[in-house]
Amino acid sequence: MAGTIPVVSGAVEPYLGPATDAALAAATFLAVVAAAYVVNKVVVGPLLSRVFDRQGLDDHARRPLRKIVTFVVLFVGVTVGFGAAGYGDFLRSVATIAAAATLAIGLAMQDVLKNFVAGVFIYTDKPFRIGDWIEWDGNSGIVEDISFRVTRVRTFDNELLTVPNHVLTGGVIKNPVAKGRLRLKFVFGIDYDDDIDSAIDIIVEEAEAHEGILDDPAPSVRLNELADSYVGLQSRIWIDDPSRADFVRTRAEYVKAVKERFDEEDITIPFPQRTVSGRDAWSEPASFGGEP
């Protein structure tokens, strides 16, 4: 390049005169930036696509990562272009200003940077995806969008929550649909006078009869509570490829079917009961002057 510039300069100087050096410097700068753009399109872009395919990244994760890489490649191209064009002093001045600006911006945008880093972890760790049902800090909903700053979640009351990413990475997130199968638990309370074995058979039979409940793992029932007014039988069933709608619908249909069978077999689901007893007549305690 150093040997080519004088040759080109001598060839165009008769036409450009005093502006020759400036024109060649500008042309060199533009050529380097254009080369960086082409390299990004022809080499870096396809390479990124292969890496993304190998990692199994979704489209929503590829777009922002591709933008970041494009920015880095073009930034390097601009930097190299400044140097090749002989703008070294200008480049050093810009670098000094950029360093000071970066420090000031970093201090002023700590929360933004914190959310950005959290967004990177969400893309790489993939604790949830768009369309997943998640729960955190007493909130729950369906993930509608994930960006590097915030995650947007639609609640089951149709409210849109815009959640900073650091909130989701700094605490515990429950993703009930992450593993493809979900276990549901429900406690049926029967009367103390009812036959426990008959009730267990009914609970299992209704689970096996429901098409949305898996046979493997098989439904199971455990006696887990002797409450004040009922005997608690906890049913454990599994559903496949779950969503929030599947969870609510399957549980409602299953509980309804068990209740109807209980009614047919005269098994009672008792109301809460409490027995209160006391003296027939009140007498003042001896400590307050009454008779012992």
Legacy VTK file of the C-alpha trace (Angstrom):
# vtk DataFile Version 3.0
C-alpha trace
ASCII
DATASET POLYDATA
POINTS 292 float
0.000 0.000 0.000
2.810 2.400 0.879
4.454 1.822 -2.522
1.182 2.076 -4.412
0.077 5.444 -3.030
2.946 7.507 -4.575
2.258 5.887 -7.962
-1.443 6.669 -7.760
-0.668 10.123 -6.432
1.557 10.878 -9.403
-1.090 9.633 -11.821
-3.938 11.754 -10.460
-2.023 14.859 -9.341
-2.347 16.570 -12.743
-6.126 16.350 -12.373
-6.594 17.103 -8.664
-3.672 19.392 -7.938
-3.332 20.384 -4.276
-6.282 18.194 -3.314
-4.538 15.010 -4.383
-3.335 13.919 -0.940
-6.680 14.601 0.707
-8.568 12.770 -2.038
-6.298 9.724 -1.831
-6.581 9.627 1.952
-10.374 9.749 1.735
-10.388 7.064 -0.967
-8.141 4.829 1.138
-10.385 5.256 4.147
-13.534 4.423 2.159
-11.834 1.411 0.537
-10.880 -0.060 3.900
-14.384 0.484 5.341
-15.940 -1.070 2.210
-13.605 -4.047 2.547
-14.661 -4.498 6.183
-18.324 -4.398 5.108
-17.710 -7.045 2.441
-15.782 -9.256 4.866
-18.669 -9.007 7.325
-21.200 -10.003 4.672
-19.213 -12.713 2.905
-17.129 -14.242 5.704
-18.294 -13.261 9.180
-22.043 -13.527 8.473
-22.018 -17.140 7.186
-19.561 -18.140 9.918
-21.894 -16.718 12.573
-24.839 -18.598 11.059
-22.965 -21.901 11.354
-22.029 -21.144 14.967
-25.637 -20.204 15.786
-26.917 -23.405 14.158
-24.459 -25.469 16.182
-25.556 -23.763 19.401
-29.256 -24.062 18.527
-29.999 -20.351 19.052
-33.485 -19.083 18.230
-34.121 -16.272 15.728
-34.848 -13.754 18.481
-31.373 -14.395 19.906
-29.548 -14.319 16.558
-30.637 -10.851 15.488
-29.136 -8.801 18.361
-25.955 -10.903 18.447
-25.497 -10.451 14.695
-25.938 -6.675 15.105
-23.272 -6.577 17.818
-20.776 -8.512 15.681
-21.516 -6.296 12.666
-20.891 -3.202 14.773
-17.570 -4.608 16.024
-16.376 -5.524 12.513
-17.301 -2.120 11.083
-15.729 -0.353 14.053
-12.485 -2.234 13.425
-12.758 -1.344 9.731
-13.197 2.354 10.513
-10.258 2.268 12.935
-7.982 0.567 10.401
-9.225 2.946 7.712
-8.234 5.981 9.771
-4.753 4.555 10.239
-4.315 3.592 6.560
-5.481 7.033 5.433
-2.921 8.791 7.646
-5.425 10.154 10.129
-3.416 8.867 13.100
-3.476 12.101 15.096
-7.177 12.503 14.516
-7.739 8.879 15.540
-5.842 9.342 18.797
-7.908 12.435 19.596
-11.120 10.566 18.895
-9.947 7.630 21.035
-9.215 9.943 23.968
-12.618 11.591 23.700
-14.326 8.208 23.292
-12.600 6.829 26.411
-13.752 9.770 28.512
-17.267 9.532 27.073
-17.373 5.791 27.718
-16.467 6.294 31.375
-19.133 8.966 31.817
-21.770 6.943 30.009
-20.858 3.807 31.971
-21.358 5.593 35.289
-24.648 7.111 34.150
-26.023 3.901 32.656
-25.132 1.269 35.222
-28.663 -0.151 35.254
-28.767 -0.334 31.459
-25.428 -2.139 31.354
-26.550 -4.472 34.133
-29.657 -5.374 32.166
-27.595 -5.799 28.991
-25.255 -8.288 30.675
-28.269 -10.093 32.129
-29.779 -10.247 28.635
-26.614 -11.893 27.324
-26.905 -14.554 30.038
-30.558 -15.140 29.135
-29.578 -15.695 25.491
-26.696 -18.035 26.337
-28.141 -19.967 29.324
-31.660 -20.110 27.842
-33.600 -20.479 31.138
-36.736 -19.775 29.089
-37.814 -19.063 25.514
-40.497 -16.988 23.839
-43.819 -18.741 24.435
-42.765 -20.339 27.738
-44.850 -19.983 30.885
-42.639 -18.665 33.713
-43.120 -17.677 37.362
-40.958 -15.369 39.514
-41.401 -13.274 42.683
-45.141 -13.953 42.836
-45.673 -13.093 39.147
-46.420 -15.429 36.252
-47.186 -15.242 32.552
-46.188 -16.143 28.997
-42.933 -14.737 27.571
-43.733 -12.604 24.512
-40.397 -10.951 23.746
-36.786 -10.985 24.950
-34.392 -8.107 24.288
-30.994 -7.246 25.723
-32.597 -4.801 28.170
-36.014 -6.160 29.142
-38.246 -9.211 28.837
-41.947 -8.718 28.100
-44.364 -11.129 29.774
-48.125 -11.351 29.174
-49.938 -12.297 32.395
-52.954 -14.575 32.475
-55.091 -11.480 33.143
-53.841 -10.128 29.766
-51.572 -7.532 31.379
-48.197 -6.827 29.768
-45.258 -6.793 32.208
-41.971 -5.214 31.091
-39.394 -6.867 33.351
-35.748 -5.690 33.549
-33.506 -8.601 32.662
-31.452 -8.376 35.861
-34.635 -9.109 37.853
-35.034 -12.434 36.049
-31.364 -13.433 36.322
-30.909 -12.233 39.919
-33.590 -14.450 41.468
-35.331 -17.798 41.143
-37.368 -18.396 37.984
-39.778 -21.310 37.676
-40.214 -22.633 34.143
-42.845 -25.401 34.413
-42.693 -26.234 30.690
-38.917 -26.432 30.251
-38.610 -30.230 30.398
-41.521 -31.308 28.208
-43.493 -32.999 31.034
-45.156 -31.534 34.103
-46.422 -33.198 37.281
-49.694 -31.968 38.762
-50.656 -32.503 42.397
-54.099 -32.216 43.950
-55.367 -33.154 47.416
-58.801 -34.782 47.656
-60.310 -34.653 51.140
-62.637 -37.500 52.155
-64.618 -38.132 55.312
-63.051 -40.123 58.156
-65.844 -42.703 57.811
-65.219 -43.310 54.067
-63.224 -46.230 52.663
-59.735 -44.948 51.836
-58.883 -47.791 49.446
-62.050 -47.243 47.411
-61.319 -43.525 47.167
-57.748 -44.212 46.002
-59.013 -46.625 43.333
-61.423 -43.991 41.993
-58.732 -41.294 41.885
-56.354 -43.574 39.960
-59.046 -44.870 37.584
-60.133 -41.375 36.583
-56.520 -40.393 35.952
-55.994 -43.443 33.735
-59.217 -42.678 31.829
-58.233 -39.085 30.981
-56.529 -38.859 27.579
-54.407 -35.866 28.603
-52.789 -37.681 31.553
-49.748 -39.891 30.920
-49.645 -43.592 31.760
-45.867 -43.421 32.210
-45.072 -42.139 34.780
-48.181 -43.759 36.195
-50.659 -41.810 38.355
-50.166 -42.313 42.084
-51.988 -41.435 45.309
-50.584 -40.949 48.801
-52.346 -40.362 52.102
-50.583 -37.194 53.199
-52.800 -35.465 55.731
-55.127 -36.178 58.658
-56.839 -32.818 58.925
-59.471 -31.573 61.374
-62.396 -32.603 59.179
-61.024 -34.787 56.382
-58.442 -37.350 55.318
-56.215 -35.883 52.609
-55.333 -38.057 49.589
-52.765 -36.414 47.311
-52.996 -37.397 43.654
-49.881 -37.066 41.450
-50.354 -37.113 37.684
-48.189 -36.155 34.676
-49.056 -34.295 31.460
-46.984 -34.137 28.284
-45.802 -31.031 26.349
-47.519 -28.745 28.875
-48.673 -25.166 28.619
-50.612 -23.043 31.078
-53.839 -23.825 29.212
-53.125 -27.583 29.332
-52.373 -27.363 33.043
-55.617 -25.571 33.944
-57.861 -27.586 31.591
-56.491 -31.008 32.518
-56.629 -30.367 36.253
-60.190 -29.002 36.076
-61.485 -31.939 34.003
-59.741 -34.477 36.222
-60.976 -33.009 39.517
-64.518 -32.766 38.125
-64.454 -36.437 37.047
-63.221 -37.590 40.482
-65.894 -35.503 42.258
-68.631 -37.052 40.130
-67.355 -40.581 40.880
-67.209 -39.783 44.600
-70.866 -38.708 44.434
-71.799 -41.948 42.662
-69.959 -44.088 45.235
-71.254 -42.085 48.252
-67.779 -40.900 49.193
-68.082 -37.584 50.996
-65.939 -34.494 50.589
-66.732 -32.926 53.985
-67.198 -29.292 54.824
-64.878 -27.829 57.478
-66.281 -28.731 60.891
-65.529 -27.567 64.396
-66.929 -28.793 67.714
-67.182 -26.248 70.544
-67.807 -27.406 74.114
-67.997 -25.564 77.461
-69.381 -25.564 81.010
-73.134 -25.573 81.530
-72.805 -22.789 84.076
-70.022 -20.335 84.712
-68.535 -19.888 88.186
-65.965 -17.347 89.251
-62.481 -18.836 89.690
-61.144 -19.072 93.253
-58.353 -16.645 92.465
-60.970 -13.924 91.987
-62.758 -14.582 95.280
-65.036 -17.385 94.199
-65.393 -20.731 95.896
-62.569 -23.179 95.152
LINES 1 293
292 0 1 2 3 4 5 6 7 8 9 10 11 12 13 14 15 16 17 18 19 20 21 22 23 24 25 26 27 28 29 30 31 32 33 34 35 36 37 38 39 40 41 42 43 44 45 46 47 48 49 50 51 52 53 54 55 56 57 58 59 60 61 62 63 64 65 66 67 68 69 70 71 72 73 74 75 76 77 78 79 80 81 82 83 84 85 86 87 88 89 90 91 92 93 94 95 96 97 98 99 100 101 102 103 104 105 106 107 108 109 110 111 112 113 114 115 116 117 118 119 120 121 122 123 124 125 126 127 128 129 130 131 132 133 134 135 136 137 138 139 140 141 142 143 144 145 146 147 148 149 150 151 152 153 154 155 156 157 158 159 160 161 162 163 164 165 166 167 168 169 170 171 172 173 174 175 176 177 178 179 180 181 182 183 184 185 186 187 188 189 190 191 192 193 194 195 196 197 198 199 200 201 202 203 204 205 206 207 208 209 210 211 212 213 214 215 216 217 218 219 220 221 222 223 224 225 226 227 228 229 230 231 232 233 234 235 236 237 238 239 240 241 242 243 244 245 246 247 248 249 250 251 252 253 254 255 256 257 258 259 260 261 262 263 264 265 266 267 268 269 270 271 272 273 274 275 276 277 278 279 280 281 282 283 284 285 286 287 288 289 290 291
